[in-house]
Amino acid sequence: MKAHALQTDAKGRLNLGKRYASSYFLVEEVDNGEFTVKKAAVIPEHELWLYQNKEALNSVLRGVQQAREMKLERNAIDLDALSSMDSE
């Protein structure tokens, strides 16, 4: 692991380089002036339920795998009919 000396700009920002452009990080101040920085993935709040429900997540992942393998059912659920029932 290499240590790098970086200087903040006038607004207190550090430039980590193009490699990390548009990335998210968790930044924790562990001591006065000492930080740990960890690259992170952010899940939108409205999608978080899926990752908290293992059964639902496994079902989605199974469906994605079946779609990749073109294992589609002939008598699949009519999603258009279901969505029109929700709006009634």
Phi and psi restraints in degrees (value plus and minus 20) as a CYANA .aco file:
   2 LYS   PHI    -118.6   -78.6
   2 LYS   PSI     125.0   165.0
   3 ALA   PHI    -119.6   -79.6
   3 ALA   PSI     118.8   158.8
   4 HIS   PHI    -144.8  -104.8
   4 HIS   PSI     121.4   161.4
   5 ALA   PHI    -112.1   -72.1
   5 ALA   PSI      98.2   138.2
   6 LEU   PHI    -140.9  -100.9
   6 LEU   PSI     129.2   169.2
   7 GLN   PHI    -134.1   -94.1
   7 GLN   PSI     116.2   156.2
   8 THR   PHI     -92.6   -52.6
   8 THR   PSI     135.7   175.7
   9 ASP   PHI    -105.7   -65.7
   9 ASP   PSI    -193.1  -153.1
  10 ALA   PHI     -82.7   -42.7
  10 ALA   PSI     -40.4    -0.4
  11 LYS   PHI    -119.4   -79.4
  11 LYS   PSI     -12.9    27.1
  12 GLY   PHI      63.4   103.4
  12 GLY   PSI      -3.7    36.3
  13 ARG   PHI    -113.8   -73.8
  13 ARG   PSI     126.5   166.5
  14 LEU   PHI    -125.1   -85.1
  14 LEU   PSI     120.7   160.7
  15 ASN   PHI    -121.3   -81.3
  15 ASN   PSI      95.1   135.1
  16 LEU   PHI    -111.2   -71.2
  16 LEU   PSI     -21.9    18.1
  17 GLY   PHI      77.6   117.6
  17 GLY   PSI     146.7   186.7
  18 LYS   PHI     -81.9   -41.9
  18 LYS   PSI     -47.5    -7.5
  19 ARG   PHI     -76.1   -36.1
  19 ARG   PSI     -50.7   -10.7
  20 TYR   PHI    -130.4   -90.4
  20 TYR   PSI      -3.8    36.2
  21 ALA   PHI     -78.8   -38.8
  21 ALA   PSI     117.1   157.1
  22 SER   PHI      41.5    81.5
  22 SER   PSI       2.1    42.1
  23 SER   PHI    -114.2   -74.2
  23 SER   PSI     138.6   178.6
  24 TYR   PHI    -124.1   -84.1
  24 TYR   PSI     127.5   167.5
  25 PHE   PHI    -158.5  -118.5
  25 PHE   PSI     127.0   167.0
  26 LEU   PHI    -115.3   -75.3
  26 LEU   PSI     107.2   147.2
  27 VAL   PHI    -139.9   -99.9
  27 VAL   PSI     104.1   144.1
  28 GLU   PHI    -144.1  -104.1
  28 GLU   PSI     107.1   147.1
  29 GLU   PHI    -105.1   -65.1
  29 GLU   PSI      90.9   130.9
  30 VAL   PHI    -112.1   -72.1
  30 VAL   PSI     -40.1    -0.1
  31 ASP   PHI    -177.2  -137.2
  31 ASP   PSI     147.2   187.2
  32 ASN   PHI     -78.1   -38.1
  32 ASN   PSI      86.1   126.1
  33 GLY   PHI      67.1   107.1
  33 GLY   PSI     -19.7    20.3
  34 GLU   PHI    -134.4   -94.4
  34 GLU   PSI     109.4   149.4
  35 PHE   PHI    -146.8  -106.8
  35 PHE   PSI     130.7   170.7
  36 THR   PHI    -130.1   -90.1
  36 THR   PSI     118.8   158.8
  37 VAL   PHI    -145.3  -105.3
  37 VAL   PSI     102.3   142.3
  38 LYS   PHI    -146.8  -106.8
  38 LYS   PSI     110.6   150.6
  39 LYS   PHI     -84.0   -44.0
  39 LYS   PSI     119.8   159.8
  40 ALA   PHI    -157.9  -117.9
  40 ALA   PSI     139.8   179.8
  41 ALA   PHI    -129.5   -89.5
  41 ALA   PSI     121.1   161.1
  42 VAL   PHI    -135.0   -95.0
  42 VAL   PSI     109.6   149.6
  43 ILE   PHI    -123.3   -83.3
  43 ILE   PSI     106.4   146.4
  44 PRO   PHI     -76.4   -36.4
  44 PRO   PSI     121.5   161.5
  45 GLU   PHI     -76.7   -36.7
  45 GLU   PSI     -59.0   -19.0
  46 HIS   PHI     -91.5   -51.5
  46 HIS   PSI     -29.7    10.3
  47 GLU   PHI    -124.2   -84.2
  47 GLU   PSI     -27.8    12.2
  48 LEU   PHI     -80.7   -40.7
  48 LEU   PSI     -54.4   -14.4
  49 TRP   PHI     -74.8   -34.8
  49 TRP   PSI     -56.5   -16.5
  50 LEU   PHI     -83.5   -43.5
  50 LEU   PSI     -60.2   -20.2
  51 TYR   PHI     -96.7   -56.7
  51 TYR   PSI     -37.1     2.9
  52 GLN   PHI    -110.4   -70.4
  52 GLN   PSI     -30.1     9.9
  53 ASN   PHI    -136.5   -96.5
  53 ASN   PSI      76.0   116.0
  54 LYS   PHI     -79.4   -39.4
  54 LYS   PSI     -58.1   -18.1
  55 GLU   PHI     -84.1   -44.1
  55 GLU   PSI     -64.7   -24.7
  56 ALA   PHI     -86.3   -46.3
  56 ALA   PSI     -62.9   -22.9
  57 LEU   PHI     -82.2   -42.2
  57 LEU   PSI     -65.2   -25.2
  58 ASN   PHI     -82.2   -42.2
  58 ASN   PSI     -56.7   -16.7
  59 SER   PHI     -83.8   -43.8
  59 SER   PSI     -64.6   -24.6
  60 VAL   PHI     -83.5   -43.5
  60 VAL   PSI     -65.9   -25.9
  61 LEU   PHI     -83.1   -43.1
  61 LEU   PSI     -57.7   -17.7
  62 ARG   PHI     -84.2   -44.2
  62 ARG   PSI     -62.6   -22.6
  63 GLY   PHI     -83.5   -43.5
  63 GLY   PSI     -60.3   -20.3
  64 VAL   PHI     -83.5   -43.5
  64 VAL   PSI     -63.5   -23.5
  65 GLN   PHI     -83.3   -43.3
  65 GLN   PSI     -62.9   -22.9
  66 GLN   PHI     -82.4   -42.4
  66 GLN   PSI     -58.8   -18.8
  67 ALA   PHI     -85.8   -45.8
  67 ALA   PSI     -60.7   -20.7
  68 ARG   PHI     -79.7   -39.7
  68 ARG   PSI     -58.8   -18.8
  69 GLU   PHI    -106.5   -66.5
  69 GLU   PSI     -15.3    24.7
  70 MET   PHI      37.9    77.9
  70 MET   PSI      11.6    51.6
  71 LYS   PHI    -111.6   -71.6
  71 LYS   PSI      55.0    95.0
  72 LEU   PHI    -123.6   -83.6
  72 LEU   PSI     123.0   163.0
  73 GLU   PHI    -102.5   -62.5
  73 GLU   PSI     123.7   163.7
  74 ARG   PHI     -91.3   -51.3
  74 ARG   PSI     -56.7   -16.7
  75 ASN   PHI    -124.0   -84.0
  75 ASN   PSI      29.6    69.6
  76 ALA   PHI     -88.1   -48.1
  76 ALA   PSI     140.7   180.7
  77 ILE   PHI     -85.0   -45.0
  77 ILE   PSI     117.4   157.4
  78 ASP   PHI    -102.3   -62.3
  78 ASP   PSI      78.3   118.3
  79 LEU   PHI     -85.6   -45.6
  79 LEU   PSI     -51.6   -11.6
  80 ASP   PHI     -84.7   -44.7
  80 ASP   PSI     -61.0   -21.0
  81 ALA   PHI     -85.6   -45.6
  81 ALA   PSI     -59.5   -19.5
  82 LEU   PHI     -84.6   -44.6
  82 LEU   PSI     -62.5   -22.5
  83 SER   PHI     -87.7   -47.7
  83 SER   PSI     -52.8   -12.8
  84 SER   PHI     -91.6   -51.6
  84 SER   PSI     -48.7    -8.7
  85 MET   PHI     -89.2   -49.2
  85 MET   PSI     -54.6   -14.6
  86 ASP   PHI     -86.2   -46.2
  86 ASP   PSI     -51.9   -11.9
  87 SER   PHI    -104.2   -64.2
  87 SER   PSI     -26.2    13.8
